[in-house]
Amino acid sequence: MIAVEQLGLVAITTPVCSPESNGISEAFHHTLRRDYVAGADLSSAAAVLAQLPQWIADYNHFAPHSSLGMRSPVEYRRAQEIASD
């Protein structure tokens, strides 16, 4: 198995006894599987890794999130920044 560091990734773990952090991570992984993995090129780990940046960009910039009032995270953050000015 290829180590996380060899792929150029940084391993981030959730704190022990922190169900909120774990839930956030699980929800993100569920969304990736549901919205991006279905129909993707899964022929190799390299193929999946090549697609990840686009999936994450779409998730952050375009995909509506119900918990953010059907806005993308970027749209939500911009609205918060404007409101705090």
C-alpha positions as semicolon CSV with decimal commas, in nm:
position;residue;x (nm);y (nm);z (nm)
1;M;0,000;0,000;0,000
2;I;0,124;0,349;-0,084
3;A;0,186;0,572;0,218
4;V;-0,009;0,895;0,242
5;E;0,311;1,099;0,237
6;Q;0,428;0,930;-0,085
7;L;0,111;1,057;-0,252
8;G;0,189;1,412;-0,142
9;L;-0,099;1,416;0,106
10;V;-0,100;1,521;0,469
11;A;-0,265;1,279;0,709
12;I;-0,507;1,453;0,944
13;T;-0,670;1,260;1,223
14;T;-0,971;1,353;1,430
15;P;-0,933;1,397;1,806
16;V;-1,001;1,098;2,028
17;C;-1,360;1,093;2,161
18;S;-1,471;1,360;1,916
19;P;-1,785;1,231;1,743
20;E;-1,855;1,572;1,588
21;S;-1,525;1,573;1,400
22;N;-1,573;1,214;1,291
23;G;-1,925;1,290;1,168
24;I;-1,800;1,578;0,955
25;S;-1,537;1,353;0,798
26;E;-1,787;1,074;0,737
27;A;-2,037;1,313;0,577
28;F;-1,767;1,448;0,345
29;H;-1,665;1,097;0,238
30;H;-2,028;0,999;0,183
31;T;-2,080;1,304;-0,039
32;L;-1,766;1,229;-0,241
33;R;-1,882;0,871;-0,300
34;R;-2,239;0,973;-0,384
35;D;-2,168;1,272;-0,608
36;Y;-1,829;1,206;-0,764
37;V;-1,717;0,843;-0,749
38;A;-2,023;0,706;-0,928
39;G;-1,935;0,718;-1,296
40;A;-1,572;0,820;-1,235
41;D;-1,265;0,651;-1,379
42;L;-1,171;0,407;-1,103
43;S;-0,930;0,202;-1,312
44;S;-0,635;0,280;-1,084
45;A;-0,535;0,475;-0,777
46;A;-0,352;0,720;-1,004
47;A;-0,671;0,780;-1,205
48;V;-0,869;0,852;-0,889
49;L;-0,599;1,081;-0,748
50;A;-0,589;1,273;-1,077
51;Q;-0,964;1,341;-1,046
52;L;-0,965;1,441;-0,678
53;P;-0,864;1,807;-0,723
54;Q;-1,158;1,867;-0,959
55;W;-1,401;1,687;-0,727
56;I;-1,290;1,897;-0,430
57;A;-1,299;2,220;-0,633
58;D;-1,654;2,141;-0,743
59;Y;-1,754;2,051;-0,386
60;N;-1,619;2,383;-0,254
61;H;-1,708;2,621;-0,537
62;F;-2,025;2,495;-0,704
63;A;-2,209;2,217;-0,518
64;P;-2,497;2,343;-0,303
65;H;-2,490;2,232;0,061
66;S;-2,817;2,206;0,249
67;S;-2,650;2,300;0,577
68;L;-2,528;2,624;0,414
69;G;-2,865;2,734;0,279
70;M;-2,806;2,560;-0,057
71;R;-2,491;2,765;-0,116
72;S;-2,144;2,633;-0,188
73;P;-1,885;2,671;0,089
74;V;-1,718;2,951;-0,110
75;E;-2,048;3,138;-0,151
76;Y;-2,127;3,091;0,218
77;R;-1,784;3,220;0,324
78;R;-1,815;3,527;0,097
79;A;-2,155;3,608;0,248
80;Q;-2,010;3,581;0,600
81;E;-1,717;3,806;0,510
82;I;-1,951;4,070;0,362
83;A;-2,178;4,054;0,669
84;S;-1,882;4,104;0,903
85;D;-1,753;4,411;0,716
